[in-house]
């Protein structure tokens, strides 16, 4: 959904790519060209399409920004991070394995923990409620702003803008 917001800002749409992903290319105003990619594989197998795209476009992992859901962050919020482990996220685990590095930027979009003893796997696949969708729309716009800032001025600059004062820049 985040990449849809970003592509729409620039009037671009996604097209099938031989890497098993949907791809849109945009030129950030005052910044570089970005390749937006949505793997068509299961989330847990995101590494293959990511690696294929990186190879096709001759990109280094340092230029990669991965957007993903995060159970440990409250809904309607996001955090920016460089590197680190996969924290149990199987899609991130697969990307790290495919690229043989964890040194890439991440936009961790909060979805919160499931209520009670609900299964996390079921929770991450459920649709958002109406109220969650309206909060999510604002969060996605801000996260798209963060991607643009990362592209123009780097992750540290984006963290300074989008993280609350006093938070760790590696959160």
C-alpha positions in Angstrom: 0.0 0.0 0.0 2.9 2.4 0.8 4.4 1.9 -2.7 1.0 2.5 -4.3 0.8 5.8 -2.5 4.3 6.8 -3.7 3.7 5.6 -7.3 0.4 7.6 -7.4 2.2 10.8 -6.3 4.3 10.6 -9.5 1.5 9.3 -11.8 3.2 5.9 -12.3 1.7 2.5 -12.2 3.2 -1.0 -11.6 4.1 -3.3 -14.4 5.1 -7.0 -14.4 8.9 -7.5 -14.3 10.8 -10.7 -15.1 12.1 -10.8 -11.5 8.7 -12.0 -10.2 7.7 -8.5 -9.0 5.6 -5.6 -10.0 7.8 -2.5 -10.7 7.2 1.2 -11.1 10.0 3.7 -11.7 9.7 7.2 -10.3 12.0 10.3 -10.3 11.9 11.9 -6.8 11.6 15.7 -7.0 15.0 17.0 -6.0 16.4 13.5 -5.7 17.2 10.3 -7.6 15.2 7.8 -9.6 13.6 5.1 -7.4 12.6 1.6 -8.5 9.5 0.6 -6.5 9.0 -3.1 -6.4 6.3 -5.4 -5.0 7.4 -9.0 -5.0 4.7 -11.4 -6.4 6.1 -14.2 -4.2 4.8 -15.1 -0.8 6.1 -12.6 1.7 8.3 -15.2 3.3 10.0 -15.6 -0.1 10.7 -11.9 -0.8 14.5 -12.5 -1.1 14.5 -14.0 -4.5 12.6 -11.2 -6.3 14.6 -8.6 -4.3 17.9 -10.1 -5.2 16.9 -10.4 -8.9 15.8 -6.8 -9.0 19.1 -5.7 -7.4 21.0 -7.6 -9.9 18.9 -6.4 -12.9 19.3 -2.8 -12.0 22.9 -3.2 -10.8 22.1 -1.9 -7.3 24.0 -2.4 -4.0 22.2 -3.3 -0.8 23.1 0.1 0.7 20.6 1.6 -1.8 17.8 -0.7 -0.8 14.8 0.5 1.3 12.5 -2.3 2.5 9.0 -1.4 3.7 7.4 -4.1 5.9 4.8 -4.6 8.6 5.9 -4.7 12.2 4.0 -6.3 15.1 6.2 -4.6 17.7 5.3 -1.1 16.6 1.8 0.4 17.4 -0.6 0.7 14.6 -0.6 4.0 12.6 3.1 4.6 13.3 6.3 3.7 11.6 10.0 3.6 12.4 13.1 4.0 10.2 16.0 1.7 10.7 19.4 0.8 9.1 20.5 -2.9 9.3 19.9 -5.2 12.2 18.3 -8.6 12.5 15.1 -9.9 11.1 13.2 -9.9 14.5 11.3 -13.0 13.5 10.0 -11.4 10.3 10.3 -14.2 7.7 10.3 -11.8 4.7 13.2 -9.8 6.1 15.0 -13.1 7.0 14.7 -14.2 3.4 15.9 -10.9 2.0 18.9 -11.0 4.4 19.7 -14.5 3.3 19.3 -13.7 -0.5 21.5 -10.6 -0.3 23.9 -12.0 2.3 23.7 -8.8 4.2 21.4 -7.0 6.6 22.8 -3.6 5.8 19.8 -2.0 4.1 17.3 0.6 5.2 13.9 -0.4 6.5 10.6 1.4 7.0 8.8 -0.6 9.7 5.1 0.0 9.5 3.4 -0.7 12.8 0.4 -3.0 12.9 0.6 -3.8 16.6 0.2 -7.2 18.3 -2.9 -9.3 17.8 -5.5 -9.1 20.7 -5.4 -11.7 23.4 -4.0 -15.0 22.3 -4.8 -14.6 18.6 -2.4 -16.1 16.1 0.1 -13.6 14.7 0.1 -15.3 11.3 -3.7 -14.9 11.0 -3.6 -11.4 12.3 -1.1 -10.0 9.7 -3.3 -11.4 6.9 -6.6 -9.9 8.1 -8.1 -6.8 6.5 -8.0 -3.4 8.3 -11.1 -2.1 9.9 -12.7 1.2 8.7 -11.1 3.2 11.5 -7.7 1.5 11.0 -7.9 2.3 7.2 -8.4 6.1 7.9 -5.5 6.1 10.3 -3.4 4.1 7.9 -4.0 6.5 5.1 -2.2 9.3 7.0 0.6 7.0 8.1 1.2 5.9 4.5 1.4 9.5 3.3 4.0 10.2 6.0 5.9 7.0 5.3 6.0 8.0 1.6 7.4 11.4 2.7 10.0 9.5 4.6 11.1 7.5 1.6 11.4 10.7 -0.4 13.6 12.2 2.4 15.8 9.1 2.5 16.2 9.3 -1.3 17.1 13.0 -1.1 19.2 13.4 2.1 19.7 9.9 3.6 18.3 7.8 6.4 19.7 9.9 9.3 18.0 13.0 8.0 14.7 11.2 7.6 15.0 9.8 11.2 15.6 13.3 12.5 12.4 14.5 10.8 10.1 11.5 11.4 11.1 10.1 14.8 9.9 11.8 17.9 12.6 13.9 19.7 14.7 11.8 22.1 14.1 8.5 20.3 17.0 6.4 19.2 17.9 6.9 15.5 18.3 3.2 15.1 14.8 2.3 16.4 
